[in-house]
Amino acid sequence: MKNIKDRFLKYVGIDTQSDTDTGLTPSTPGQMRFSEQLVEELKEIGLHEVELDDNGYVMATIPSNIKKEVPVMGFIAHVDTSPDFTGKHVNPQILEGYDGQDIVLNKEENIIMETADFPELKNYVGQTLITTDGTTLLGADDKAGVAEIVTAAEYLMKHPEIKHGKIRIGFTPDEEIGAGADYFDVKKFGAEYAYTMDGGEIGELEYENFNAALAKITVLGRNVHPGYAKNKMRNSIRIANQIISLLPRVETPEHTSGYEGFFHLMSFKGEVEKSELTYIIRDFKRGRFEDRKKEMAHLVSKINSEYGKGTASVEIKDQYYNMCEKVKPVMHIVEQAKKAMEEVGVKPNIKPIRGGTDGARLSFMGLPTPNIFAGGHNFHGRFEFVPLQSMEKAVEVILKIVELSIR
């Protein structure tokens, strides 16, 4: 455990933000640099079959130390951080014995993490918190998960008295832009099941996630001098706003929670001649998910009926599906993680993921992969933090799962 803090701090110092616009895998060079460093580290601690492929995927093996055959399990985390907020020059701050008060992240810029806005801070009084300096994200999503897996692997290599079967380790690029499983070789990984260490606060255990799609709506207008535009101009911006207004006002991220789905407008680019709307569509129930996509297509058809054929078009692409469909037939792997938490003193908090993980896609690729907490809070922004004790408990959970897997 003594290494996990230093390991995590070293990892967050590497800029690994992914980028949707490069068309590369990994999408940014920092991810490959980090993966190369991980390969050297895994070799140093004695792991076997340590490999890095051309796409930035790292795989390694903790060999079995028992004679009987047991299913091969895996642990997976992603090396990239979110492009939503800058991850360059991360300057983490260490608050030992947190006193439960507001945290001044940056005195010069008056950036304060207030307990009124983030009441979960009160849950960690007396613990060691690792925060940002208010100018970047931290990168606990998912470098906390990476650090936890590497620390657990190191411990297992140094403590052969802990009996276990073959364990596979995997680190993926570009999870934050939805591409983490694109080139993951499930057959080569060779595990029957795995866990992603990519959840939030301590205790989280997830095997349900959104069904997800990306929708791009294009609206074509007609520009005419505004002084002579009557019955001639067709303003694509106004038509695009009409589409927005026709979708259910309260079925948006800011109005939903739990198992409720939504339409989320991600971007709006508009001029009179042409406007483009980008939406993500989310729902836990496959039937309702399909209905949402049909509803989007129906609105576009309605616009064309009003303004003329070809005024609007929509392209909808499925991104991932609810892993529950693939995990439920092997629920013992969820129960195994739940029991591991209980045995190390962590209260399991089984909840749906209002998002997706690599595990969602991997589950449909033949590798059932529930998600376990990595310990962080407020991902993707300046108020991200992680309690050191939560990371330590995540390591304990990994080790206990390993023990339970051969009972």
N, C-alpha and C positions, 0 to 999 in steps of 0.2 A: 504493500500500500504506500510505502514511503516514496515510491517513484511516480505515483499517478499525478500529483500536482505539477511536478517539474516536467513530466511528459506532456501534460495538457498545455502548459504554458509554452513549451517549445512548439507544439503543433499549431497553436493559434497565431504564432508569429509568422506563419507561412501564408501568403495570400493565395487562396484557392477558390475565389469566387468563380462560379460557372457563368457562361454567357450564351444566350440563345442565338446570337447572331453570327457566330463564327462558322457554324457548320462542321466543326471538327469534333473528334472524340479522342481524348477529353477536350472539352471546349476551350480550355485555357491552359497555358504552359505550367502555371503554378501547381495545378493538380498532378501533373506528371512528375514534377520535382518532388512533391510530397510523397507520392507513391514510391518513387525511387528511394527516398530516405527510409520509408517504411520497410521496404525490401531488405535494406541493409540492417535495420534494427531487428527484424524478425530472424534474420540469419544469425545475428550476434547472440540472441537469446536461445538459439538452438532449434528453431522450428525446421521441419523438413519440407521438401518440395516447394520451396519459396519461389514464386514466379511472378513476373510482371509482363503483361502482354502489350502489344502495340497500342491498344485502346485505353491503357491506364488502369486495367483491372489487376488487383493483387490477389493471389491465392497462396495459401500455405497450409501445412498439416502439423497438428500435434499428434504424433503416432500413438496408437493404442498401447497400454501397458498391462493388458489382461489377455488371457488366452481365449476366453469365450467370445463368440461373435455377438456383437450388439449393433444396432443401427448407427450409421455414421450421422453425426449431427454437425451443424455449422453455426457460426456467429458472423454477422455481416454488419458493416457500417459504411457510410459514404464519406469521401474525403473532401468533397466540395462544400462551399458555403454559399448562402443565398446571394443572388445578384440584386436583391431588393434594397440593400443598404451597403454602403462601402465596407469592405473588409481589408483595406490596405492599412498598414502600419497600426495594427491592433496593439493597444497598450493596456493590458489587463491590470486591474487593481485588486489587491488582496485585503479583505477585511476580516481579520481574526476576531473571534468573540463578538460577532455582530450584536449591537445593543438594541435593535428593534426600532431605531429612529430613521428618519429620512436620510438618504445617502447622497452626499454631494459628489457627483461623478466628475464634474469639471467646474471648478470655482471660477475660472476666468470667463467661461461662457455661460455661467449660471445654469448649468444642466443638473437637475436634481431628480433623483428617483424617489418620489414621495409615497409613503405608505398608504395615503388616502387613495392613490391611483393604483397601487400595487400591494393590496393587503396581504397577499401570500408571503410577503417578506416576514411577517410576524411569525410564520411557521418555523423560521430558522434562527431565532434568537439564540445567541451563544455559539453558533456555528461559524465556520469560515466560508465567506462568500467570495467568489471571483466575479468581478463585474467589468464593464468597459470603462473607458474614460469619458464616455458620452459622445465621442466623435465617430465611432465605428460600431459595427456589430461585434460580438465576442467570438462566435464560431463554435459554441458548445453544440450547436446543430451542424455537424455531427461529430466534431472532434472530441467531444466528451465520450461518445460511443467508441470512437477509434481508440482513445486512450484506455478505456475500460477493457476492451477486448485484448489489447496488447499487454496490459498489466496482468490480466487473468492468465494469458498464455505464458507469460514469463513465470508467474507463480507456479503453474502446473509443470513447467519444465524443471523448476528447482525443487519441486516436491513430488517425487514419484510415488510417495506413499498414498497419494490421492489416486485411486484407481479409476480408470475411464477407458472408453473405447476410442476409436479414431475420431478426431475432431478437425473440421475444416474451418479455416478462417478466410473471409473474403472482404475486400475493400473496393468500393465502386466509385467511379466518377459521375458527375453530372446528375445526381439525384434531384437536386433542387430545380432543374429545368425539365424534369420528367423523363430523363433519358438514362437513368441509372442502371436499368436492366437491359438496355438495348443490345449489348454485346456480352452479357453475362452467360457463360457457358455452363449451364446447369449440369449437363452430362459430365463435363470435366470436373466440376466441383465435387460431384459424387456423393452428396449427402442425401439422406432420406427426408430430412426436415432441417429447418434452421430458425434462428431468431435474429431479427434486426435490433440492434441497440440504438434506437433512434426516436424513442418516445420523450415526453417532457418530464414533468415532476416525478419525484420518487413514488413508486408504487404503480405507475401506469402499466397496464397490460392490455394489449389491443389485438383483436383478431377480426374486427369489422372496420371497413373504410368506405368512403364514397365510391359509387360508380361515377366516372368522370368523362366529360367530353369538352372539346374546345370548339366554339362556334365563331366563324368570321362572316359578318354581314357586310356586303358592299351595296351602297346606294348611289345610283347615278343620277345626276341632275342636269339642268340646262341653264347656262348662264346667259343672261341678256342684260343690257344696260338697265339699271334699276328705274330710270326715268321712263322707259318704254316697255316695262316687263309684264304689264297686265296680260294675263291669259297666255303668256309665253314662258316666263321663267319657271323653272322647277328647282327649288332650293333643296339640295340633298341634305343639308344640315337640319332643316326643319322636318324633313321626312324621317331622318334618322332619329330625331327626338320624339317623333310620333311613335316609332317602333319601341323606344325605351319606355314611353308612357303606357303602352299597351300591355307590357309585362307586369305581373303582379307586384305591387309596390312593396309589400312586406315579405316577399320571398327573395330576400337578399341577405348577404352574410351578416349585416348589422342588425337584422331582425330575427335571426334563426339560431337555434342551438340544438344539442342532442342529436336526434335522428331526423331533424328537419332539413330538407334540401333547399337549393336556391339557384337563381340566375345571378351571376356576378359580372357586371360590366367592368372589364379590365382596362380598356382604352377606347378613346374616341378621337379619330382624326377626321377633320372635316373642312371642306370648302364647298362653295355653291355647286361646283361641277361633280364632286365626288366625296363621299364620306365612308369611313370604315369603322365598324364597331367590332370589338373583340370581347366575347363572353366566355366564361367557363360555366358549365352546367354540372350540378352535383346533386346526387340523391342516393340514399342507402338502398332503397327498394328498386330492383331492376325494372319492374313494370312502370313505376312512376318516373324513373330515369328516361325510359323510352318515350313516355308521354310528354316529358319536358322537351325532348328533341323535336317531337311532332308539333308541339305548341309553337316552338320557334319557327319551324318551317311554315306553319299555317299563317303566322303573322306576316311573313315575307310574301306569301301568296296573296294575302289580303291587301297589302300595300300595292302589289302589282295590279290587282283588280281595280284599285282606286286611281292609280297614277299611270298605268300602262305597263304592258308586258316588258320585262327586262329592267324595270326601274330598280328592283332590289333582287339580290341573290344571296344565298347562304351556303357556306361550306361547313359541315359538322364532322368532326373527327373524334372518335372514341379514344380516350387516353389510358384508362385502366378500369378495372371492375372490383367489386367488393370481394375481398379475399375470403370472407366468411364462407362463401360457396365451396371453397377448396379446403378450408381448415376444419370445418365442422366434422367431416368424416374421420379426422385424426385429432379429435379434441383432447386426447391424452397429452399432446404436446403443450396445450394451453394449461391443463391441470398440473403438468410437471413444473411449469414456470410459476404457477400460482403457489404450489406447495413449497418451491424453493424460496420464494419471497417470505412466506410465513415462517419458514425454518430459520431464516436469518433476521427475523424481527421487522420485516417490512409488511405493512398492510396493503394487500393487493387492491388496486383500483381498476377494475375491468370496465372499459368504456370504449365507445366507438371512436375511430380516428376521423375527425372532420377535415380530412385531407387524404393524402396517400403516402405510401412509402415504397421503397424498392420491393418490400415483401409482398405488396399487393400484386405486382406484375409477376414476381417470381413464383407466387402461389399458382398462378395460371400457367406458368411454364413448367410445372411439375415439381416445384420445391415449396411445400407449405411452410410459410414463414410469418408467424406472429411477431408482434413488435413489443419490445420491453423498454422501460424508461432508461434514458441516459442522464436525467437529472436536471436539465436546464429549464429556464423560464424565459418568456418574452423573446422568442427567437426572431431573427431577421431584423433586429433594430438596435438602437442605442441603449435600450434598457435591458438587454439580455444579461442574465446572470446564471451562475450555477453554484450550488453549495458543494463544497469539497466532500462533505460527508455523504451526499447523495451519490456522487461518483464512486466513493468507496463501497457503498452498499450495492451499487450495480455490479461491481467486481465480485462481491460476495455472492450475489444472485447467480452470476455466471458459474462460479465454482460449485455452488450447490446444485445447479441444474446438471452439471457434469457428473456429480456424485449420484444424483437421483437416477440418471439415465441408465445405470447398470444394475439398479436394485431389482 
